[in-house]
Amino acid sequence: MKKSLLQKYNVPGPRYTSYPTVPYWNETDFNYQIWIDTLKKSFSESNDSEGISLYIHLPFCESLCAFCGCNKRITKNHGVEHPYIEAVLKEWALYCKIVNKKPKIKEIHLGGGTPTFFSSKNLEDLINGIFSHATRAENYVFSFEGHPNNTKREHLQKLYDLGFRRVSFGVQDYSEKVQKAIHREQPFHNVAKVTFWAKEIGYTSIGHDIIFGLPFQELEDVIDTIEKTNSLQPDRLAFYSYAHVPWIKGNGQRGFKDEDVPKDDIKRQLYEVGKHLLYENNYHEIGMDHFALKTDSLYKAIENRELHRNFMGYSSSKTQLMIGLGVSAISDSWYSFGQNVKNLEDYYQMLEWDKLPIFRGHLLTDEDLIIRKHILNLMCQFETSWKEESNYFEEIPEVMNQLKELEKDGLVLISKDNVQITEAGKPFVRNICMAFDLLLKRKAPETQLFSMTI
């Protein structure tokens, strides 16, 4: 890849798990009642037809990982588990009371933090508590994130018995030097053990998360990590760019210097070589940063043009309504976003008051809904169209003019009413989405809010 393209397009930019992105939410025009009203509207439109999604945030970790940008609480005190589960179930009961009908759940994802910080018994109580107020939708998909160092076979078996068929394990990198720098020391043996357990139990989609661009990471480290990963044959992979944002994440990313982090051409080489090795081992690129075998549901979703992206990342199933439970969790009614309070004590206090712990959000405008569709299309299908009048917006000519430079560089193909991302353009998908981001263009941030796009 030409150095000039890297220099030209490696700028700060959103990852677009939502549009509008969180820094551009209009919190002034949002309030608690707006969230309730849009929640009810979306629930009535979607519950009977497709069901809803639940994201449950489980924030506790025993140690701090330097690469992680999630909301977490570091503790070795496992006495925090039961009170937290009780609080989440109370929040869920409040939602069920508001919609006044049994929700039909199509998708559950347990994220964190470290979901496997919790005992299998407490996780069982959580899921059973959820379904004391709900039913399962047809073809439901339940998934969770597991830490290879503390995921027990009992975790895997119990969650499988409860209907979970997808699990992802955080690998990051197998180099001891890199692991020490990011405070995530875990031997290959631990990852292999939990992967084989999951296969034996019957999980149909096992994922590994790998990161390139980590501090002290060299090309041979990425090659070694990919080769070890290939030996385990997970069904899907997330191959992420490390987001170096110490001004946001604080002390967690101050254990090494900026110059210890690979940049520009060196960082891009880590990705290109890693991607080539994945291709050689029958993995196919899915959306942005994701790869899957042809047998995985993520591959089938992109083939059938059913791939979806939300605050949980890429998904093979789509629902209009996603409710986030737990501290800092974000909910999406399609018409508005609502985020829970980030402080654990505030979360408990609001539930004591029998009030949903929403503290901020955004009501999507008609323009937001159109732009959101285009960015979802680009992220999930590598193309978008405004042939239908409902997908057209006034600034389309301006957007196309901005994309002309990317077209000249061979990253997109532009027609009268369509934009298609080329194979060469896939690494620049965030930049292409930014051309459609009207809010970002109208008010560029005065300080760096986002990680680099490449």
Secondary structure, 3 states (H helix, E strand, C coil): CCHHHHHHHCCECCCCCCCCCHHHCCCCCCCHHHHHHHHHHHHHHHCCCCCEEEEEEECEECCCCCCCCCCCEECCCHHHHHHHHHHHHHHHHHHHHHHCCCCEEEEEEEEECCHHHCCHHHHHHHHHHHHCCCEEEEEEEEEEEECCCCCCHHHHHHHHHCCCCEEEEEEECCCHHHHHHCCCCCCHHHHHHHHHHHHHHCCCEEEEEEEECCCCCCHHHHHHHHHHHHHHCCCEEEEEECCCCHHHHHHHHCCCCHHHCCCHHHHHHHHHHHHHHHHHCCCEEECCCEEECCCCHHHHHHHCCCCEEECCEEECCCCCCEEEECCCCEEECCCEEEEECCCHHHHHHHHHCCCCCEEEEEECCHHHHHHHHHHHHHHHHCEEECCCHHHCCCCHHHHHHHHHHHHHCCCEEEECCEEEECCCCHHHHHHHHHHHCHHHHHCCCCCCCCCECC
